[in-house]
Amino acid sequence: MAASASSTLDSSQKEIEDELKDCGIRLIIPPPSTEELLNLLDKVESQLIKVGQAPSDSMKDALRPVMRAMVGSELLKNADVDVKFSVVSCLCELSRITAPQQPYDDGLMKEIFQLIVRAFEDLSHSARHYYKAVHVLETVADVKACVMLLDLECDALVIEIFQLFLRIIRWKHNGPKKVFIISRWDPKKAQTSFEFQGQVKYRARSHYRARVQIEL
């Protein structure tokens, strides 16, 4: 019975690895059709979600083509809003899988976080990706992205993220989910300096008051 279960597990992992390798190779030179590209990215994301932390050596090998493709200029700098958010989702899953280690070097991580901010700015104009956005926020909270940003000396980007969240939040959004996400991004948990905490609090409070006045 145990041997049968193990065999099934191995078979399932092999399928995920094969799918990731195939999709990763195809993404290195992305298809010209946006629809085809989005379908391919969705397929990658659906497989990445199944991968746990501390993957096996064979899984690490399977992830390499995907990791390489995701930071290629064709994907990382793609102007299409839908493609941008799908790439962000995949990159966040890769960060979850490799945590507590970064999946890329410091320079690329800065670019990735900037892409996340840009993607959420686009999100404020459309509700199409709302549920995917919630999942992305939960993932970056789980991997303590705020700590990563501070380690990368991206203090200004952390403040920009808080300002963005407060700018796009609406009271009609799910209250508990909203509070849950914002609280997990709280820079106090990153044990930042008192000066930086004060700066974030001051700017966040100013934007929060402005947001309340507008919506009241």
C-alpha positions in Angstrom: 0.0 0.0 0.0 2.8 2.4 1.0 4.8 1.5 -2.1 1.8 2.1 -4.3 1.2 5.6 -2.7 4.9 6.4 -3.2 4.8 5.3 -6.8 1.7 7.5 -7.4 3.4 10.5 -5.7 6.6 10.0 -7.8 4.5 9.8 -11.0 2.6 13.0 -10.1 5.9 14.8 -9.4 7.3 13.6 -12.7 4.3 14.9 -14.5 4.7 18.4 -12.9 8.4 18.4 -13.7 7.8 17.4 -17.3 5.1 20.1 -17.7 7.4 22.8 -16.2 10.3 21.9 -18.3 8.2 21.9 -21.5 6.5 25.2 -20.7 9.8 26.8 -19.5 11.5 25.9 -22.8 8.6 27.3 -24.8 8.6 30.5 -22.8 12.3 31.3 -23.4 11.2 32.4 -26.9 7.6 33.4 -26.1 4.8 32.7 -28.7 3.8 35.9 -30.7 0.2 35.5 -29.8 -0.8 37.1 -26.6 -3.6 34.6 -26.0 -1.2 31.7 -26.5 1.3 33.3 -24.2 -1.3 33.9 -21.5 -2.5 30.2 -21.7 1.1 29.1 -21.4 1.7 31.3 -18.3 -1.5 30.1 -16.7 -0.3 26.6 -17.2 3.0 27.4 -15.6 1.4 29.0 -12.6 -1.0 26.1 -12.1 2.0 23.7 -11.9 4.1 26.0 -9.7 1.3 26.2 -7.2 1.7 22.4 -6.8 5.4 22.6 -5.9 6.3 22.8 -2.3 9.2 24.5 -0.6 12.6 22.7 -0.5 12.0 21.0 -3.8 14.0 17.9 -4.8 17.0 18.1 -7.1 15.0 16.9 -10.1 12.3 19.5 -9.4 15.0 22.2 -9.2 16.2 21.1 -12.6 12.7 21.3 -14.0 12.3 24.8 -12.6 15.4 26.2 -14.2 13.9 26.9 -17.7 10.9 28.6 -16.1 13.1 30.7 -13.9 15.3 31.7 -16.9 12.3 32.6 -19.0 10.5 34.7 -16.4 13.3 37.2 -16.2 13.8 37.4 -20.0 13.1 40.9 -21.4 10.2 39.5 -23.5 8.3 38.7 -20.2 9.8 40.9 -17.6 9.3 44.0 -19.7 6.1 43.0 -21.5 3.7 45.9 -21.8 0.5 43.9 -21.9 -1.4 44.2 -18.6 -2.7 40.6 -18.6 0.8 39.2 -19.4 2.4 41.5 -16.8 0.1 40.2 -14.0 0.5 36.6 -15.1 4.3 37.0 -15.0 4.0 38.6 -11.5 2.0 35.6 -10.3 4.6 33.1 -11.5 7.4 35.1 -10.0 5.7 35.2 -6.7 5.2 31.4 -6.7 8.9 31.0 -7.5 9.8 33.2 -4.5 7.5 31.1 -2.3 9.2 27.9 -3.5 12.7 29.1 -3.0 12.0 30.9 0.3 13.8 31.9 2.5 16.4 32.2 -0.3 15.8 34.6 -3.1 15.2 33.0 -6.5 17.3 35.7 -8.3 20.2 38.1 -7.6 19.6 41.4 -5.9 19.5 43.4 -9.2 16.8 41.2 -10.6 14.8 41.1 -7.4 14.6 44.9 -7.4 13.3 44.7 -11.0 10.7 42.1 -9.9 9.4 44.2 -7.0 9.2 47.2 -9.3 7.2 45.1 -11.7 4.8 44.0 -8.9 4.2 47.6 -8.0 3.5 48.5 -11.7 1.2 45.6 -12.1 -0.9 46.7 -9.0 -1.0 50.2 -10.4 -2.7 48.8 -13.5 -4.9 46.7 -11.3 -6.4 49.8 -9.8 -8.0 50.5 -13.2 -9.5 47.0 -13.6 -11.1 44.3 -11.3 -10.3 41.6 -13.8 -7.4 40.2 -11.8 -8.7 40.9 -8.3 -8.7 37.3 -7.0 -5.3 36.6 -8.6 -4.1 39.8 -7.0 -5.2 38.7 -3.5 -3.3 35.4 -4.0 -0.2 37.4 -5.0 -0.4 39.6 -2.0 -0.8 36.6 0.3 2.2 34.9 -1.3 4.5 37.9 -1.0 3.3 38.3 2.6 4.2 34.7 3.3 7.7 35.1 1.9 8.2 38.3 4.0 8.7 40.4 0.9 8.9 43.5 3.1 12.0 42.1 4.7 13.5 41.3 1.3 12.9 44.9 0.1 14.5 46.3 3.2 17.5 44.0 2.8 17.8 45.3 -0.8 17.7 48.8 0.6 14.5 49.6 -1.3 12.9 51.7 1.5 11.3 54.1 -1.0 9.7 51.2 -2.8 8.2 49.9 0.5 6.6 53.3 1.1 5.4 53.4 -2.5 3.7 50.0 -2.0 1.9 51.2 1.1 0.8 54.3 -0.6 -0.4 52.3 -3.6 -2.4 49.9 -1.3 -4.1 52.8 0.5 -4.8 54.5 -2.8 -6.6 51.5 -4.5 -8.3 50.1 -1.4 -12.1 50.6 -1.3 -14.4 50.0 1.7 -16.5 47.7 -0.4 -13.5 45.3 -0.6 -13.5 42.3 1.7 -12.7 43.9 5.1 -11.0 40.9 6.9 -8.9 40.1 3.8 -7.9 43.8 3.4 -6.8 44.1 7.0 -5.1 40.7 6.9 -3.0 41.7 3.9 -2.0 45.1 5.1 -1.2 43.9 8.6 1.2 41.2 7.2 3.0 43.9 5.2 3.5 45.9 8.4 7.2 47.0 8.3 7.3 46.8 12.2 7.4 43.0 11.6 10.6 43.5 9.6 12.2 45.1 12.7 13.1 48.2 10.7 14.7 51.3 12.2 12.5 53.7 14.3 13.2 56.4 11.7 11.9 54.3 8.8 8.9 53.2 10.8 8.0 56.8 11.6 8.4 57.7 7.9 6.1 54.9 6.8 3.5 55.7 9.5 3.5 59.4 8.7 3.1 58.9 5.0 0.6 56.1 5.3 -1.5 58.1 7.8 -1.6 61.1 5.5 -2.8 58.9 2.5 -5.2 57.0 4.7 -6.9 60.3 5.9 -7.1 61.5 2.4 -8.7 58.3 1.3 -11.3 58.4 4.1 -12.2 62.1 3.3 -12.6 61.2 -0.4 -14.8 58.2 0.2 -16.9 59.8 3.0 
